[in-house]
């Protein structure tokens, strides 16, 4: 067993007003444990995040900004007093154990299903079915053609993000992260295949990114200084979201625009999900270097990293920190395991979304 310290990953890092003791970030990972009617966090959530407080930074699972945002079974929200109270218990535990935690804000948009919305059609940038599947009480179901959002719908949605961000601060979080990756509502507006609008929120690159920038500004109102991170997935692959030269160029301009909001502005960091990897492949530093050149603030990278590849990415300056999802599922003491060169446990995918303690808070720390 190697005991060589990964000194680069274990170095501290300033992210906005936060001082991280290490650069091992816990990525947002949906776990579907809010099985109560209020969609509020429980003691299970407090235990789960508390066990992982050794991370340099915890980013929570994506959390609904409103009832209209729901698109996945048993995911908690941050729009009600019961939810705020549940999250306050989580942050109290994490902080008592020396951790730092930010809340990811999520809106499913057109990737939702009427089963989540009282029979109503989901909201989308345009009336285009994204061709995805939504996890409902009846299992995974195909998405439907959404209702194209009016300007009033957009204004209300931006306000929901603003209120959710204030609620996150009231719950004791250290900041928020805007989930704009994958098939989320902000990603739908960024996507020229789903956003066919010709108004102020569509028609060209600048207008397609306006919703995300409006959301960042709204969320930032709750935080003095830099309290907002942004998560993007330029390489998200599948259906309407297959990347090509044009969409990657869209993200080039978007990252430049977000950089203009950093450097003392509201954006504390950029969190990028890289391309999916074939078995045994290592992450491609070039996929992140493209955006590293455009973003001067803290850059967190994600997808397929292990200890050595993460350490190399930080050492090379491709990233400032690396986030881990599945590794943190099965290894609550991931930072210690990295530091001491200990073997990593493997999670059980059958328990990822099943509810309950099994496969959630019962993974032991290494001896």
Secondary structure by P-SEA (a helix, b strand, c coil): ccccccccccbbbbcccccccccccccbbbccccccccccccaaaaaaaaaaccccbbbccbbbccccccccccccccccaaaaaaaaaaaaaaaaabbbbbbbbbbbcccccccccccbbbbccccccccccccccccbbbbcccccccaaaaaaaaaaaaaaaaaaaaacccccccccccccaaaaaaccccccccccccccccccaaaaaaaaaaaacccccccbbbbbccccccccccccaaaaaaaaaaaaaaaaacccccccbbbbbcccccccccccaaaaaaaaaccccbbbbbccccaaaaaaaaaaccccccccccccccccaaaaaaaaccbbbbbcccccccccccccccccccc
